Structures are given as C-alpha cells and as structure tokens.
C-alpha cells in the first residue's frame, strides 16, 4: 500500500515520530512517503499570522497518516488550515496522531484528535485509528513506541 505521512512539526518532535512510523511501515512492505506542511510567517503559528507554502497533495496515496503537535491545548493552527483545504477523500483510510507535552491526554490531545477526525470524515475519509504521543520525558519512549506500533497495525492486511 502507498501511504502518505503528512505532518506539521514546529520543533521536530512530530517529525521524529513520523520518521519512525515510516520505517516501521516500510519494514512491513508498504511504500511510505513523509511530507511536511511548510509555512511562512510567525512561529509558533498563530491563526491569521502564517501562510501555507508547502501543501502536500494526497491524491496519489492509497491511505494517509496525519500528524501534528498540540498547541495551547488545541490542534496546531497549521494542521487546522491544512485540513480545511483538503479535497474529498471518499473511502480513503486515514490514521491520525498528535504530539503534546503535558501527560494528561485530555489537555489538548483528545480534542485535537477529535478535530482532525471530524475534518477527515467530513471529506469522506474512513478514520481507522489515532494515537497521542506525550513528549514529557517520563512518557516519551513509551508513547512513541505505542504510536509507531499502532500506526503500522492499522494497515496490517491492507
């Protein structure tokens, strides 16, 4: 299966998780392409103060994994803007992940996944799974490993 990993990463944490997912997918025989959403303007991105300059296209992929950081207890505005411009994705399998600092998942993590899921499903995608990576040192390795394993498992047998 040809899987596109599309991420926005302000500090590099989300990108590092996506790189590990890519390796795991390729070990399982999938083709995986990692693409980053690019912006110009203020960083960290604030609504209305950035412009999407690198907008990965998704049409060539059989399935997608979308990843972004949590920012101020919500989905990063760059991913929100990217999702808002996506085309229809009828029946396309999509998995989602976010990275966040605070260990309590409800402090931005679950809400961010909910936003991503709603945006994808409103375009006809089939969201097949999601995960939250906690970047706090005490949880980083455990949640990263779980996310990587979960992401590849969503596409087992696909």
C-alpha positions in Angstrom: 0.0 0.0 0.0 1.2 3.5 -0.8 0.8 5.5 2.4 1.4 9.2 2.7 2.6 10.6 6.0 1.7 14.3 6.1 2.9 16.2 9.2 3.4 19.6 10.6 6.2 19.9 13.1 7.3 23.1 14.7 10.1 21.8 16.9 10.8 18.5 15.2 9.2 16.2 17.7 6.2 15.3 15.5 8.6 14.8 12.5 10.8 12.4 14.5 7.7 10.3 15.4 6.7 10.3 11.7 10.1 9.1 10.7 9.8 6.1 13.0 6.4 5.3 11.6 7.7 5.5 8.1 10.5 3.0 8.9 8.0 0.6 10.5 5.6 0.8 7.6 8.4 0.1 5.1 9.5 -2.9 7.2 6.0 -4.2 6.7 6.2 -3.9 2.9 4.4 -0.6 2.4 5.6 2.3 0.4 5.7 5.3 2.8 6.4 8.9 1.8 6.9 11.5 4.5 5.9 15.1 3.6 5.9 18.2 5.8 3.5 21.0 5.7 5.5 24.3 5.4 4.5 27.8 6.4 5.8 31.3 6.1 5.1 33.9 8.8 5.2 33.9 12.6 6.3 30.8 14.5 4.9 29.4 16.6 2.0 29.7 14.2 -1.0 31.8 15.2 -4.3 31.9 13.3 -4.1 34.6 10.6 -0.4 35.1 11.0 1.0 32.5 8.7 0.5 31.2 5.2 0.7 27.6 4.0 3.6 27.5 1.5 4.3 23.7 1.2 1.0 21.9 0.8 1.4 18.2 0.4 -1.1 16.7 -2.1 -2.8 13.5 -1.1 -4.4 12.2 -4.2 -1.6 9.8 -5.1 -1.8 7.9 -1.8 -3.9 4.9 -1.0 -4.0 5.9 2.6 -2.8 8.7 4.9 -1.3 9.3 8.3 -1.7 12.8 9.5 0.4 14.1 12.4 0.6 17.5 14.2 1.5 19.0 17.6 -0.9 20.2 20.1 -0.6 24.0 20.7 -2.2 25.9 23.5 -4.4 22.8 24.4 -5.8 22.5 20.8 -4.8 21.3 17.4 -2.0 23.3 15.9 -3.5 26.0 13.6 -1.3 24.9 10.7 -2.9 21.5 10.7 -6.3 23.1 11.0 -5.6 25.2 7.9 -4.2 22.3 6.0 -7.2 20.1 6.8 -9.6 22.9 5.8 -8.2 22.9 2.2 -8.1 19.1 1.7 -10.2 17.7 -1.2 -12.7 14.9 -0.9 -11.2 11.7 0.3 -14.0 9.2 -0.4 -13.2 5.9 1.4 -9.5 6.7 1.9 -8.1 5.1 5.1 -6.7 7.7 7.4 -4.8 7.4 10.7 -4.1 10.3 13.0 -1.6 11.2 15.7 -0.7 14.3 17.7 2.3 15.1 19.9 2.0 17.0 23.2 4.0 17.9 26.2 1.6 17.5 29.1 0.9 13.9 30.2 -2.9 14.3 30.7 -4.4 13.3 27.3 -7.4 15.4 27.7 -5.3 18.6 27.9 -5.4 19.1 24.2 -4.7 15.6 22.9 -8.1 14.1 22.7 -9.7 17.3 21.5 -7.1 17.7 18.7 -7.7 14.1 17.5 -11.4 14.9 17.5 -11.0 17.9 15.3 -8.8 16.0 12.9 -11.2 13.1 12.7 -14.2 15.4 12.1 -12.4 17.2 9.3 -11.3 14.0 7.6 -14.7 12.3 7.9 -16.5 15.4 6.6 -14.4 14.8 3.4 -15.4 11.1 3.1 -12.3 9.6 4.7 -12.5 6.5 6.9 -10.5 7.2 10.1 -9.2 3.8 11.1 -7.2 4.8 14.2 -5.5 7.5 16.2 -2.8 8.0 18.8 -1.3 10.6 21.2 2.4 10.9 21.9 3.3 12.5 25.1 6.7 14.2 24.8 7.3 14.6 28.5 10.5 12.7 29.4 8.7 10.1 31.6 6.3 9.2 28.8 8.2 9.9 25.6 9.7 6.5 24.8 6.6 4.5 25.9 4.0 6.6 24.0 6.2 6.9 20.9 6.7 3.2 20.7 3.0 2.6 21.2 2.1 5.1 18.5 4.5 3.6 15.9 3.3 0.1 16.6 -0.4 1.2 16.5 0.1 3.1 13.2 1.6 0.1 11.4 -1.1 -2.2 12.9 -3.9 -0.1 11.4 -2.5 -1.0 7.9 -1.8 -4.7 8.6 -3.6 -6.8 5.9 -4.4 -3.7 3.9 
